[in-house]
Amino acid sequence: MSTVADQARDVPLFPLQTVLYPGSLLPLRIFEARYLDMISASLRHKRPFGIVPIRLGREVGAPADFFPFGTLTAIESFDKGADGLLHVRVLGTERFRVEQHGIQTDGLTVADIVPVPPATDHTVPTDLAYLPSLLQDIFTANAEHLPYRELQLGSALWVAYRLAELLPVPAATKVAVLQADDGLAALSRLDAGIQAASSPAPKGTH
């Protein structure tokens, strides 16, 4: 598999209304020609593509405005679904930062990217112990729908990434978790996002 270092120029990007984290498993349904070609080229040349979270716009149609920070992918499986679409499952691998990007004539976004080192991990601190407990509850209730079988509830980074991908927190919070350089920072940013989302609005606001 090619690495970030030797694929830093003209990397295909797939803007999505989600954030892909290292270690995340994400199912995709592909139907636009530009992305069918991207998947075909990725498989043929064993070249990764990047997923970046959308800031403004849609996943289909005109190119969307996206956060300039994302994660490279490895294609784990692919097949034609009963709906006639290409079904692909990707694994999040390495983080990257977008330096500059352009749009090809077929509408595909390509970018020059800079690799971001893997975040360092820590154990979950006592004051944030409610987060792995929350994740455990989510997994218990939804085990048959989730692709993960081995829970790493003692890993601050793993807990932060899995919760961030599952909880309905703002996109900015999800991106902040991805950008964190260590597990404690990732958990703290997620905790701040959860607290902000659950705080009641000040009186007199709508």
Summary of the structure (lengths in Angstrom):
residues: 206
radius of gyration: 17.7
end to end distance: 50.4
largest distance: 57.7
contacts: 613
relative contact order: 0.17
helix: 33%
strand: 31%
